[in-house]
């Protein structure tokens, strides 16, 4: 009988375990009278963390591994494709015109379904960009359902933020007549998709990430379709001012801010953090990150959520 090399066997088992991928599960929920898709990954006995993606209309489901690969060992990580986004849009379009109130109601329904499905009393809620509009609404109206709210690239006073960006771009473009002509056509809040296109086109240009000329027509066409669905909802969010509308919340709040973020201006986030009253709050600033801080600093953000935020709620 051959001898078994136990050292080798243990090594093989350890390598297999380390290389094993945590399985992603998908579920179809009935939310707001349509079918909506969630994915979840991790141990169902762990606390839930639900991510609210940006856009509006921009699913993060396919990129989620980048910013949740560490969280999956400590949380049940849930991604949700909001109505008219990602896998939910592929399944069905919204049966009614989209409004800010409708999106807030959807978010509340999803949270309640998750808590019931996984037998939890609360969850951690993380919003990114547009997702923070929904996240702050939940923190205001349903704090009893949240262990904590994590706000990433926060939409707080977006009218002011967009105006600050536009003013900055006009200064940057002072010697560029073509850029100035387009930027001078922009009004805040945006009146049409062209104005969004001009603002974002020159924002990326002066941020050192110019969009290739050959891609501009496709982006403009995408924004045209986006505007037909989302412009009224986005403008409703832009008109909100949390300094006056949400001076305090009754759940812990944590901010992640890139100090190169001029899309949701980082200075506004810093001021609102100081202004906001909450049972617990903390802000994490990144000097070399911008609006996409979640994708630029995924390891650091996950480490803080695991080692600080989750433990502070125990």
HELIX and SHEET records of a PDB file:
HELIX    1   1 UNK A    6  UNK A   19  1                                  14    
HELIX    2   2 UNK A   61  UNK A   63  5                                   3    
HELIX    3   3 UNK A   64  UNK A   68  1                                   5    
HELIX    4   4 UNK A   71  UNK A   73  5                                   3    
HELIX    5   5 UNK A   86  UNK A   91  1                                   6    
HELIX    6   6 UNK A  100  UNK A  117  1                                  18    
HELIX    7   7 UNK A  130  UNK A  141  1                                  12    
HELIX    8   8 UNK A  143  UNK A  145  5                                   3    
HELIX    9   9 UNK A  158  UNK A  172  1                                  15    
HELIX   10  10 UNK A  177  UNK A  183  1                                   7    
HELIX   11  11 UNK A  193  UNK A  206  1                                  14    
HELIX   12  12 UNK A  213  UNK A  238  1                                  26    
HELIX   13  13 UNK A  242  UNK A  245  1                                   4    
HELIX   14  14 UNK A  266  UNK A  275  1                                  10    
HELIX   15  15 UNK A  293  UNK A  296  1                                   4    
HELIX   16  16 UNK A  298  UNK A  304  1                                   7    
HELIX   17  17 UNK A  305  UNK A  309  3                                   5    
HELIX   18  18 UNK A  310  UNK A  312  1                                   3    
SHEET    1   A 8 UNK A  24  UNK A  31  0                                        
SHEET    2   A 8 UNK A  34  UNK A  41 -1                                        
SHEET    3   A 8 UNK A  75  UNK A  81 -1                                        
SHEET    4   A 8 UNK A  47  UNK A  52  1                                        
SHEET    5   A 8 UNK A 123  UNK A 128  1                                        
SHEET    6   A 8 UNK A 146  UNK A 152  1                                        
SHEET    7   A 8 UNK A 252  UNK A 258  1                                        
SHEET    8   A 8 UNK A 281  UNK A 286  1                                        
END                                                                             
